[in-house]
Amino acid sequence: MYIENKEGLLEGTHARIGWVAFSKSGRTIYYKGRSLTAIGGRGIRDNFMDAETHEEFWVSGVKQRGTNVHPAESASVVVDDDAKQEYARLRAGAQPTVQADAASPRSLT
């Protein structure tokens, strides 16, 4: 998923591409110890709020053409190390894969 901190930095950069896990309802996304809860709308493209810090995030699927940042904004984007291989596959046109573990499904897109 593409995760952008709308109010500051996320681990030293404006946005990251990485694996997330979803709650059963799909209204909460878990990313690197953060619980991001949807604050409107439905689906995987939405505004989310960090349950602990109340920072606002934009979360969306990864675009194959690599243009996840809004054209009117400039943001540095880092691909997490464990997502680089899958991100390269997506950029090359391959179908996304979904990893599942015992706790919950994980998705890059």
Short mmCIF file of the C-alpha atoms (twelve columns), coordinates in Angstrom:
data_MODEL
# 
_entry.id   MODEL 
# 
loop_
_atom_site.group_PDB 
_atom_site.id 
_atom_site.type_symbol 
_atom_site.label_atom_id 
_atom_site.label_alt_id 
_atom_site.label_comp_id 
_atom_site.label_asym_id 
_atom_site.label_seq_id 
_atom_site.Cartn_x 
_atom_site.Cartn_y 
_atom_site.Cartn_z 
_atom_site.pdbx_PDB_model_num 
ATOM 1   C CA . MET A 1   0.000   0.000   0.000   1 
ATOM 2   C CA . TYR A 2   0.968   3.626   -0.438  1 
ATOM 3   C CA . ILE A 3   0.931   5.343   2.984   1 
ATOM 4   C CA . GLU A 4   1.418   9.115   3.139   1 
ATOM 5   C CA . ASN A 5   1.603   11.150  6.335   1 
ATOM 6   C CA . LYS A 6   -0.405  14.287  5.579   1 
ATOM 7   C CA . GLU A 7   0.961   16.125  8.623   1 
ATOM 8   C CA . GLY A 8   4.660   15.299  8.692   1 
ATOM 9   C CA . LEU A 9   7.079   12.471  8.154   1 
ATOM 10  C CA . LEU A 10  6.678   8.714   8.329   1 
ATOM 11  C CA . GLU A 11  9.956   7.133   9.421   1 
ATOM 12  C CA . GLY A 12  11.966  10.009  7.953   1 
ATOM 13  C CA . THR A 13  10.070  10.430  4.669   1 
ATOM 14  C CA . HIS A 14  6.710   11.804  3.544   1 
ATOM 15  C CA . ALA A 15  5.372   8.524   2.221   1 
ATOM 16  C CA . ARG A 16  6.181   4.847   2.087   1 
ATOM 17  C CA . ILE A 17  5.162   1.837   0.047   1 
ATOM 18  C CA . GLY A 18  4.916   -1.286  2.138   1 
ATOM 19  C CA . TRP A 19  2.940   -4.221  3.428   1 
ATOM 20  C CA . VAL A 20  -0.103  -3.606  5.589   1 
ATOM 21  C CA . ALA A 21  -2.545  -5.822  7.449   1 
ATOM 22  C CA . PHE A 22  -6.287  -5.174  7.587   1 
ATOM 23  C CA . SER A 23  -8.732  -5.590  10.445  1 
ATOM 24  C CA . LYS A 24  -11.649 -7.958  9.817   1 
ATOM 25  C CA . SER A 25  -13.926 -4.999  9.035   1 
ATOM 26  C CA . GLY A 26  -11.321 -3.406  6.772   1 
ATOM 27  C CA . ARG A 27  -11.743 -0.074  8.565   1 
ATOM 28  C CA . THR A 28  -8.359  -0.316  10.308  1 
ATOM 29  C CA . ILE A 29  -5.009  -0.800  8.631   1 
ATOM 30  C CA . TYR A 30  -1.953  -1.906  10.580  1 
ATOM 31  C CA . TYR A 31  1.414   -0.664  9.397   1 
ATOM 32  C CA . LYS A 32  4.683   -0.983  11.334  1 
ATOM 33  C CA . GLY A 33  3.048   -0.842  14.767  1 
ATOM 34  C CA . ARG A 34  0.556   1.866   13.825  1 
ATOM 35  C CA . SER A 35  -3.211  1.416   13.838  1 
ATOM 36  C CA . LEU A 36  -4.702  3.599   11.127  1 
ATOM 37  C CA . THR A 37  -8.489  3.929   11.311  1 
ATOM 38  C CA . ALA A 38  -10.583 5.093   8.353   1 
ATOM 39  C CA . ILE A 39  -12.143 8.528   8.830   1 
ATOM 40  C CA . GLY A 40  -14.729 8.480   6.070   1 
ATOM 41  C CA . GLY A 41  -15.516 6.652   2.881   1 
ATOM 42  C CA . ARG A 42  -15.056 2.974   2.226   1 
ATOM 43  C CA . GLY A 43  -12.531 0.876   0.378   1 
ATOM 44  C CA . ILE A 44  -8.752  0.833   0.342   1 
ATOM 45  C CA . ARG A 45  -8.306  4.425   -0.858  1 
ATOM 46  C CA . ASP A 46  -9.152  6.738   1.989   1 
ATOM 47  C CA . ASN A 47  -8.074  9.115   4.705   1 
ATOM 48  C CA . PHE A 48  -7.002  7.410   7.908   1 
ATOM 49  C CA . MET A 49  -6.084  8.613   11.384  1 
ATOM 50  C CA . ASP A 50  -3.418  7.131   13.629  1 
ATOM 51  C CA . ALA A 51  -5.277  5.908   16.716  1 
ATOM 52  C CA . GLU A 52  -2.441  6.984   19.021  1 
ATOM 53  C CA . THR A 53  -0.993  10.197  17.555  1 
ATOM 54  C CA . HIS A 54  -4.097  11.421  15.666  1 
ATOM 55  C CA . GLU A 55  -1.949  12.189  12.616  1 
ATOM 56  C CA . GLU A 56  -3.829  11.984  9.336   1 
ATOM 57  C CA . PHE A 57  -2.696  9.620   6.570   1 
ATOM 58  C CA . TRP A 58  -3.661  9.002   2.963   1 
ATOM 59  C CA . VAL A 59  -3.635  5.289   2.114   1 
ATOM 60  C CA . SER A 60  -4.177  3.851   -1.338  1 
ATOM 61  C CA . GLY A 61  -3.192  0.969   -3.528  1 
ATOM 62  C CA . VAL A 62  0.103   1.125   -5.397  1 
ATOM 63  C CA . LYS A 63  -0.195  2.443   -8.941  1 
ATOM 64  C CA . GLN A 64  1.596   0.448   -11.614 1 
ATOM 65  C CA . ARG A 65  2.917   3.606   -13.270 1 
ATOM 66  C CA . GLY A 66  4.464   4.675   -9.941  1 
ATOM 67  C CA . THR A 67  2.685   8.020   -9.607  1 
ATOM 68  C CA . ASN A 68  1.148   7.671   -6.179  1 
ATOM 69  C CA . VAL A 69  1.965   11.223  -5.042  1 
ATOM 70  C CA . HIS A 70  -0.732  13.783  -5.897  1 
ATOM 71  C CA . PRO A 71  0.425   15.886  -8.882  1 
ATOM 72  C CA . ALA A 72  -0.038  19.133  -6.922  1 
ATOM 73  C CA . GLU A 73  2.239   17.944  -4.110  1 
ATOM 74  C CA . SER A 74  5.841   16.944  -3.802  1 
ATOM 75  C CA . ALA A 75  6.660   14.100  -1.471  1 
ATOM 76  C CA . SER A 76  9.581   11.768  -1.032  1 
ATOM 77  C CA . VAL A 77  8.540   8.125   -1.220  1 
ATOM 78  C CA . VAL A 78  10.515  5.161   0.110   1 
ATOM 79  C CA . VAL A 79  9.721   1.534   -0.673  1 
ATOM 80  C CA . ASP A 80  10.168  -0.688  2.382   1 
ATOM 81  C CA . ASP A 81  12.945  -3.249  1.963   1 
ATOM 82  C CA . ASP A 82  10.561  -6.198  2.375   1 
ATOM 83  C CA . ALA A 83  8.259   -4.778  -0.344  1 
ATOM 84  C CA . LYS A 84  10.828  -3.924  -3.030  1 
ATOM 85  C CA . GLN A 85  10.555  -7.213  -4.898  1 
ATOM 86  C CA . GLU A 86  6.749   -7.139  -5.020  1 
ATOM 87  C CA . TYR A 87  6.757   -3.443  -5.961  1 
ATOM 88  C CA . ALA A 88  9.104   -4.193  -8.881  1 
ATOM 89  C CA . ARG A 89  6.757   -6.993  -9.990  1 
ATOM 90  C CA . LEU A 90  3.766   -4.626  -9.889  1 
ATOM 91  C CA . ARG A 91  5.622   -1.951  -11.851 1 
ATOM 92  C CA . ALA A 92  6.470   -4.597  -14.466 1 
ATOM 93  C CA . GLY A 93  2.765   -5.392  -14.901 1 
ATOM 94  C CA . ALA A 94  2.444   -8.575  -12.849 1 
ATOM 95  C CA . GLN A 95  -0.715  -9.294  -10.885 1 
ATOM 96  C CA . PRO A 96  -0.453  -8.370  -7.184  1 
ATOM 97  C CA . THR A 97  0.069   -11.134 -4.671  1 
ATOM 98  C CA . VAL A 98  -1.512  -11.238 -1.246  1 
ATOM 99  C CA . GLN A 99  0.399   -12.733 1.634   1 
ATOM 100 C CA . ALA A 100 -1.543  -14.306 4.455   1 
ATOM 101 C CA . ASP A 101 -0.390  -15.206 7.904   1 
ATOM 102 C CA . ALA A 102 -2.187  -16.630 10.899  1 
ATOM 103 C CA . ALA A 103 -3.259  -13.180 12.145  1 
ATOM 104 C CA . SER A 104 -4.598  -11.386 9.078   1 
ATOM 105 C CA . PRO A 105 -4.149  -10.971 5.344   1 
ATOM 106 C CA . ARG A 106 -1.442  -8.589  4.195   1 
ATOM 107 C CA . SER A 107 -1.473  -6.579  1.047   1 
ATOM 108 C CA . LEU A 108 0.837   -4.304  -0.865  1 
ATOM 109 C CA . THR A 109 -1.996  -3.131  -3.121  1 
# 
